[in-house]
Amino acid sequence: MTLNFQLLGARWSILNEEAVRNALRGLLGDYFNAKVDKWEIFDEKGIVYSVPSLVEADVLITDSEHILVEIKSHVRKSDITELLRMSELYKAKTGVMPKLVIVSTTI
């Protein structure tokens, strides 16, 4: 029975993250004329995870700013480090130092 509750909790977290992501895209895109995209890139130097890997983040782009947005159901200390490393990779790949935001339903 415990396994079923854990699976339900995992599914609820995933659904919450997607709901928050969709709400942000709609709100920011419609009301602030911002472009919201998923940024995916292969990190061949292992900047983010210490090994070459695919890195994904949501990015909000306005006329003057780039903002990396991580949406998490729960925030851990390691999520902060991961986002900081993502910003280093983003700057290396785009030449723009992004601002950073973490959105969470539970902290």
C-alpha positions as CSV (number, residue, x, y, z in Angstrom):
1,M,0.0,0.0,0.0
2,T,2.9,2.4,0.7
3,L,4.1,2.0,-2.8
4,N,0.8,3.1,-4.2
5,F,0.8,6.3,-2.1
6,Q,4.4,7.0,-3.3
7,L,3.3,6.6,-6.9
8,L,0.3,8.8,-6.4
9,G,2.5,11.5,-4.8
10,A,5.0,11.3,-7.6
11,R,2.3,11.7,-10.2
12,W,0.7,14.6,-8.3
13,S,4.1,16.4,-8.2
14,I,4.6,16.0,-12.0
15,L,1.1,17.2,-12.7
16,N,1.6,20.2,-10.4
17,E,4.8,21.1,-12.1
18,E,3.2,21.0,-15.5
19,A,0.2,23.0,-14.3
20,V,2.5,25.7,-12.9
21,R,4.6,25.7,-16.1
22,N,1.5,26.2,-18.3
23,A,0.1,28.9,-16.1
24,L,3.3,30.8,-16.2
25,R,3.6,30.5,-19.9
26,G,0.1,31.8,-20.4
27,L,0.4,34.7,-17.9
28,L,3.9,35.9,-18.9
29,G,3.3,35.4,-22.6
30,D,-0.1,37.0,-22.8
31,Y,0.2,39.8,-20.3
32,F,3.9,40.8,-20.4
33,N,4.6,40.0,-24.1
34,A,7.4,37.7,-23.1
35,K,8.6,34.7,-25.0
36,V,8.6,31.5,-22.9
37,D,10.5,28.5,-24.3
38,K,12.0,25.3,-23.2
39,W,15.8,25.6,-23.5
40,E,17.5,22.3,-24.3
41,I,21.2,21.9,-25.0
42,F,23.8,19.2,-24.8
43,D,26.4,20.1,-22.2
44,E,29.5,18.5,-23.7
45,K,31.8,19.8,-21.1
46,G,29.7,18.6,-18.1
47,I,29.3,22.1,-16.6
48,V,26.0,21.3,-15.0
49,Y,26.1,17.6,-14.0
50,S,29.9,17.0,-14.1
51,V,29.4,14.6,-17.1
52,P,28.3,15.4,-20.7
53,S,24.5,15.4,-20.7
54,L,21.3,17.0,-22.0
55,V,20.3,20.0,-20.0
56,E,16.7,21.4,-20.0
57,A,15.3,24.6,-18.5
58,D,12.5,27.0,-19.2
59,V,13.7,30.4,-20.4
60,L,11.7,33.6,-20.3
61,I,13.0,36.2,-22.8
62,T,11.9,39.9,-22.9
63,D,13.4,42.8,-24.8
64,S,16.0,43.3,-22.2
65,E,16.4,40.1,-20.1
66,H,16.8,36.4,-20.2
67,I,15.5,34.5,-17.2
68,L,16.0,30.8,-16.5
69,V,13.0,29.4,-14.7
70,E,13.1,26.1,-12.9
71,I,9.8,24.6,-11.8
72,K,10.1,22.1,-9.0
73,S,7.5,20.4,-6.9
74,H,10.0,20.5,-4.0
75,V,13.2,22.6,-3.7
76,R,16.4,21.1,-2.3
77,K,19.7,22.7,-1.8
78,S,21.2,20.9,-4.8
79,D,18.5,22.5,-7.0
80,I,20.1,25.9,-6.3
81,T,23.5,24.6,-7.3
82,E,22.1,23.0,-10.4
83,L,20.4,26.3,-11.5
84,L,23.6,28.3,-10.9
85,R,25.5,25.8,-13.1
86,M,22.8,26.1,-15.8
87,S,23.3,29.8,-15.8
88,E,27.0,29.4,-16.4
89,L,26.2,27.0,-19.3
90,Y,23.6,29.4,-20.7
91,K,26.1,32.3,-20.6
92,A,28.8,30.2,-22.3
93,K,26.4,29.1,-25.1
94,T,24.5,32.4,-25.6
95,G,26.7,35.1,-24.3
96,V,23.9,36.4,-22.0
97,M,24.0,36.0,-18.2
98,P,20.4,35.2,-17.3
99,K,18.6,36.0,-14.1
100,L,17.4,33.0,-12.2
101,V,14.0,32.0,-10.8
102,I,12.8,28.8,-9.0
103,V,9.1,28.3,-8.8
104,S,7.8,25.7,-6.4
105,T,4.6,24.6,-4.9
106,T,6.4,23.4,-1.8
107,I,9.6,24.7,-0.2
